Amino acid sequence: MNARTRLTATSATFAVTALTALTTLLAGCGGGGADNPPGTSPPPPTGTPGSGVSEAQRIEAARSTANGNAACTAVAPFYWEVGDRSAARTSGSVNRAGNTTVYTADTSMALASATKWLFGAYVAEVRAGVLSADDVRYLHFRSGHTSFAGCMAGQTVDSCLALPAANGAYSAATDGRYFYNGGHMQKLAGLVGLGNMNNGALATEFRTVLGDDVAISFNQPQLAGGAQGTPADYARFLRKMLDGRLRLGALLGTQAVCTNPATCPNALATPVPGNESWNYSLGHWVEADPVVGDGAFSSAGAFGFYPWIDATRTWYGIVARQAQAGSGNESANCGRLIRKAWVTGVAR
């Protein structure tokens, strides 16, 4: 019996057919933008982004920004790409003098926290687009499972959760409050039927659900950060959300909750810089900071892999590199400038 078959019984247990049960819980969370109406994703801005801008202008602006803006040259070498639901529209490899590393669309790399977006999409698919209140609580990092410290390569999802014992620990003090931690997703993975799967089984299952063309693997049985893949693989995943082949595309930003402890009383821990206030939805960020945010959806990984979809759900992009842990924010700084250059046709 595979994970999707087992979900028939599991879904009955989570007998909630919409997200309206979270309305009261999420309503009081301020900072970084208001929560969306129950069961909905935020409406995209009206109009086509950058109306009247030619593709040639977009390409030149994006390339000039990737190759010349200080926020981007500081994180070189990296690969970048911008596209729409049909295909990549432009891309490039930005190199660094004296460094022989060259990243391309086919470079395999650790996705780290970009795995979270894949898992959110997986859950949306096996739930047929109808997430229970518990599903959302786990995917919004408000479940109280906040002690997760990571997995070893040879473990299964559940054995990782059990050892060390603290990995599966529940904290009543953090339940209902945003706390960025892999324990939420690790616990949910067991609940949706992935508990007995190791790295190889997870890779097979994800390819079955998300598509064989999203050819990811796992280096740890960790649903919040264990996937490995290429920018080309991830780009196909993003295009599937844009064109509706994956249900999460219609759920992007669903009831996004605030995450900055300095501006939100229901937030306890976030990896986003303290001077920015982003929101969090179903395994992905909503870049809603009132100063530098543009409402884009994203899922930056710790080693610098930064995928995004713009707020209008028209364009996607990737900045891909492998650097030291904690490099995701720097890739995001570059990536959002490339995004702005592409949308407006003006280099940044």
CORQUISUL-V71260 format. One record per residue. N is the residue number from 1. RES is the residue in one letter. SS is DSSP state (a for helix, b for strand, c for the rest). PHI is phi in radians with two decimals (999 if undefined). OMEGA is omega as a letter, one per 20 degrees, with the letter a starting at -180 (NA if undefined). Layout:
BEGIN
N_RES_SS_PHI_OMEGA / N_RES_SS_PHI_OMEGA
END
This chain:
BEGIN
1_M_c_999_a / 2_N_c_-1.60_a / 3_A_a_-1.09_a / 4_R_a_-1.22_r / 5_T_a_-1.16_a / 6_R_a_-1.13_a / 7_L_a_-1.24_r / 8_T_a_-1.03_r / 9_A_a_-1.22_a / 10_T_a_-1.10_a / 11_S_a_-1.11_r / 12_A_a_-1.13_r / 13_T_a_-1.12_r / 14_F_c_-1.56_a / 15_A_c_-1.42_r / 16_V_c_-2.30_a / 17_T_c_-1.69_r / 18_A_c_-2.66_a / 19_L_c_-1.65_a / 20_T_a_-1.10_a / 21_A_a_-1.11_a / 22_L_a_-1.57_a / 23_T_a_-0.96_a / 24_T_a_-1.14_a / 25_L_a_-1.07_a / 26_L_a_-1.61_a / 27_A_a_-1.09_a / 28_G_c_-1.49_a / 29_C_c_-1.58_a / 30_G_c_-1.81_r / 31_G_c_1.61_r / 32_G_c_1.27_r / 33_G_c_1.98_a / 34_A_c_-1.34_r / 35_D_c_-1.19_a / 36_N_c_-1.49_r / 37_P_c_-0.99_a / 38_P_c_-1.02_r / 39_G_c_1.33_a / 40_T_c_-2.24_r / 41_S_c_-1.83_a / 42_P_c_-1.13_r / 43_P_c_-1.16_r / 44_P_c_-1.20_r / 45_P_c_-1.02_r / 46_T_c_-1.28_r / 47_G_c_1.48_r / 48_T_c_-1.54_a / 49_P_c_-1.07_r / 50_G_c_1.14_r / 51_S_c_-0.94_r / 52_G_c_1.53_r / 53_V_c_-1.56_a / 54_S_c_-1.36_r / 55_E_a_-1.11_r / 56_A_a_-1.07_r / 57_Q_a_-1.14_r / 58_R_a_-1.07_a / 59_I_a_-1.04_a / 60_E_a_-1.11_a / 61_A_a_-1.14_a / 62_A_a_-1.15_a / 63_R_a_-1.13_r / 64_S_a_-1.10_r / 65_T_a_-1.18_a / 66_A_a_-1.07_a / 67_N_a_-1.57_a / 68_G_a_-2.19_a / 69_N_c_-1.25_a / 70_A_a_-1.07_r / 71_A_a_-1.17_r / 72_C_a_-1.59_r / 73_T_a_-1.08_r / 74_A_c_-1.17_a / 75_V_c_-1.87_r / 76_A_c_-1.14_j / 77_P_c_-1.44_r / 78_F_b_-2.77_r / 79_Y_b_-1.90_r / 80_W_b_-2.36_a / 81_E_b_-2.68_r / 82_V_b_-2.31_r / 83_G_b_-2.72_r / 84_D_c_-2.19_a / 85_R_c_-1.14_a / 86_S_c_-1.65_a / 87_A_c_-3.00_r / 88_A_b_-1.19_r / 89_R_b_-1.77_r / 90_T_b_-2.84_a / 91_S_b_-2.87_r / 92_G_b_-3.06_r / 93_S_b_-1.96_r / 94_V_b_-1.75_a / 95_N_c_-1.82_r / 96_R_c_-2.25_r / 97_A_c_-1.01_r / 98_G_c_1.48_r / 99_N_c_-2.02_a / 100_T_c_-1.46_a / 101_T_c_-1.24_r / 102_V_c_-2.26_r / 103_Y_c_-1.69_r / 104_T_c_-2.28_r / 105_A_c_-1.09_a / 106_D_c_-1.84_r / 107_T_c_-1.38_r / 108_S_b_-1.36_a / 109_M_b_-2.65_r / 110_A_b_-1.21_a / 111_L_c_-1.48_a / 112_A_a_0.86_a / 113_S_a_-1.23_r / 114_A_a_-1.14_r / 115_T_a_-1.06_a / 116_K_a_-1.01_a / 117_W_a_-1.16_r / 118_L_a_-1.08_a / 119_F_a_-1.18_r / 120_G_a_-1.01_r / 121_A_a_-1.19_r / 122_Y_a_-1.06_a / 123_V_a_-1.09_r / 124_A_a_-1.05_r / 125_E_a_-1.23_a / 126_V_a_-1.25_r / 127_R_c_-1.60_a / 128_A_c_0.98_r / 129_G_c_1.42_a / 130_V_c_-1.97_a / 131_L_c_-1.59_r / 132_S_c_-1.34_r / 133_A_a_-1.05_r / 134_D_a_-1.17_r / 135_D_a_-0.92_a / 136_V_a_-1.16_r / 137_R_a_-1.04_r / 138_Y_a_-1.21_a / 139_L_a_-1.30_r / 140_H_c_-1.68_r / 141_F_c_1.07_r / 142_R_c_-2.23_a / 143_S_c_-1.57_a / 144_G_c_1.56_r / 145_H_c_-1.62_a / 146_T_c_-2.20_a / 147_S_c_-2.04_a / 148_F_c_-1.20_a / 149_A_c_-2.11_r / 150_G_c_2.08_a / 151_C_c_-2.15_r / 152_M_c_-1.82_a / 153_A_c_-1.00_a / 154_G_c_-1.49_a / 155_Q_c_-1.46_r / 156_T_c_-1.73_r / 157_V_a_-0.99_a / 158_D_a_-1.29_r / 159_S_a_-1.20_r / 160_C_a_-1.14_a / 161_L_a_-1.14_a / 162_A_a_-1.46_a / 163_L_c_-2.26_i / 164_P_c_-1.17_a / 165_A_a_-0.99_a / 166_A_a_-1.14_a / 167_N_a_-0.99_a / 168_G_a_-1.73_a / 169_A_c_-1.16_r / 170_Y_c_-1.86_r / 171_S_c_-2.11_r / 172_A_c_-1.10_a / 173_A_c_-1.20_a / 174_T_c_-1.79_a / 175_D_c_-1.08_r / 176_G_c_1.52_r / 177_R_c_-2.06_a / 178_Y_b_-1.18_a / 179_F_b_-2.55_a / 180_Y_c_-1.21_a / 181_N_c_-2.89_a / 182_G_c_-1.24_a / 183_G_a_-1.09_r / 184_H_a_-1.03_a / 185_M_a_-1.29_r / 186_Q_a_-1.12_r / 187_K_a_-1.17_r / 188_L_a_-1.11_r / 189_A_a_-1.02_r / 190_G_a_-1.14_a / 191_L_a_-1.21_r / 192_V_c_-1.66_r / 193_G_c_1.75_a / 194_L_c_-1.72_a / 195_G_c_-1.01_a / 196_N_c_-1.59_a / 197_M_c_-1.65_r / 198_N_c_-1.70_a / 199_N_a_-0.97_a / 200_G_a_-1.13_a / 201_A_a_-1.17_r / 202_L_a_-1.10_r / 203_A_a_-1.06_r / 204_T_a_-1.09_a / 205_E_a_-1.13_a / 206_F_a_-1.15_r / 207_R_a_-1.17_r / 208_T_a_-1.10_a / 209_V_a_-1.48_a / 210_L_a_-1.54_r / 211_G_c_2.06_a / 212_D_c_-1.08_a / 213_D_c_-1.32_r / 214_V_c_-1.67_a / 215_A_c_-1.50_r / 216_I_c_-1.46_r / 217_S_b_-2.22_r / 218_F_b_-2.22_r / 219_N_c_-1.75_r / 220_Q_c_-2.53_r / 221_P_c_-1.38_a / 222_Q_c_-2.10_a / 223_L_c_-1.36_r / 224_A_c_-1.69_a / 225_G_c_-3.00_a / 226_G_c_-1.77_a / 227_A_b_-1.48_r / 228_Q_b_-2.23_r / 229_G_b_-3.05_r / 230_T_b_-1.85_r / 231_P_a_-0.99_r / 232_A_a_-1.11_r / 233_D_a_-1.04_a / 234_Y_a_-1.20_r / 235_A_a_-1.08_r / 236_R_a_-1.11_r / 237_F_a_-1.06_r / 238_L_a_-1.10_r / 239_R_a_-1.13_r / 240_K_a_-1.17_r / 241_M_a_-1.26_a / 242_L_a_-1.16_a / 243_D_c_-1.64_r / 244_G_c_1.57_r / 245_R_c_-1.25_r / 246_L_c_-2.00_a / 247_R_c_-1.12_a / 248_L_a_-1.09_r / 249_G_a_-0.97_r / 250_A_a_-1.42_a / 251_L_a_-1.87_a / 252_L_c_-0.98_r / 253_G_c_1.39_a / 254_T_c_-0.97_r / 255_Q_c_0.74_a / 256_A_c_-1.01_a / 257_V_b_-1.93_a / 258_C_b_-1.28_a / 259_T_c_-2.31_a / 260_N_c_-1.54_a / 261_P_c_-1.01_a / 262_A_c_-1.32_a / 263_T_c_-2.13_a / 264_C_c_-2.32_a / 265_P_c_-1.17_a / 266_N_c_-1.72_r / 267_A_b_-1.96_a / 268_L_b_-2.05_a / 269_A_b_-2.69_r / 270_T_c_-2.56_r / 271_P_c_-1.54_a / 272_V_c_-1.26_r / 273_P_c_-0.90_a / 274_G_c_-1.09_r / 275_N_c_-1.57_r / 276_E_c_-2.19_a / 277_S_c_-2.13_r / 278_W_c_-1.74_r / 279_N_b_-1.85_r / 280_Y_b_-2.32_a / 281_S_c_-2.11_a / 282_L_c_-1.41_a / 283_G_c_1.38_r / 284_H_c_-2.66_r / 285_W_b_-1.47_r / 286_V_b_-2.07_a / 287_E_c_-1.40_a / 288_A_c_-1.79_a / 289_D_c_-0.97_a / 290_P_c_-1.18_a / 291_V_c_-1.76_a / 292_V_c_-1.90_a / 293_G_c_-1.38_r / 294_D_c_-2.28_r / 295_G_c_1.41_a / 296_A_c_-1.17_r / 297_F_b_-1.78_a / 298_S_b_-2.77_r / 299_S_c_-2.76_a / 300_A_c_-1.20_r / 301_G_c_-1.68_a / 302_A_c_-1.05_a / 303_F_c_-1.65_r / 304_G_c_1.95_r / 305_F_c_-1.46_a / 306_Y_b_-2.22_r / 307_P_b_-1.73_r / 308_W_b_-2.62_r / 309_I_b_-2.25_a / 310_D_c_-1.26_a / 311_A_c_-1.07_a / 312_T_c_-1.51_a / 313_R_c_1.01_r / 314_T_c_-1.85_a / 315_W_c_-2.11_r / 316_Y_b_-2.23_r / 317_G_b_-2.77_a / 318_I_b_-2.54_r / 319_V_b_-2.04_a / 320_A_b_-2.18_r / 321_R_c_-2.82_r / 322_Q_c_-2.20_a / 323_A_c_-2.33_a / 324_Q_c_-1.24_r / 325_A_c_-0.97_a / 326_G_c_1.65_a / 327_S_c_-1.64_a / 328_G_a_-1.11_a / 329_N_a_-1.14_r / 330_E_a_-1.17_r / 331_S_a_-1.13_r / 332_A_a_-1.12_r / 333_N_a_-1.05_r / 334_C_a_-1.25_a / 335_G_a_-1.06_a / 336_R_a_-1.26_r / 337_L_a_-1.26_r / 338_I_a_-1.08_r / 339_R_a_-1.05_a / 340_K_a_-1.13_r / 341_A_a_-1.10_a / 342_W_a_-1.11_a / 343_V_a_-1.14_a / 344_T_a_-1.64_a / 345_G_c_1.36_a / 346_V_c_-2.12_r / 347_A_c_-1.09_a / 348_R_c_-1.96_NA
END
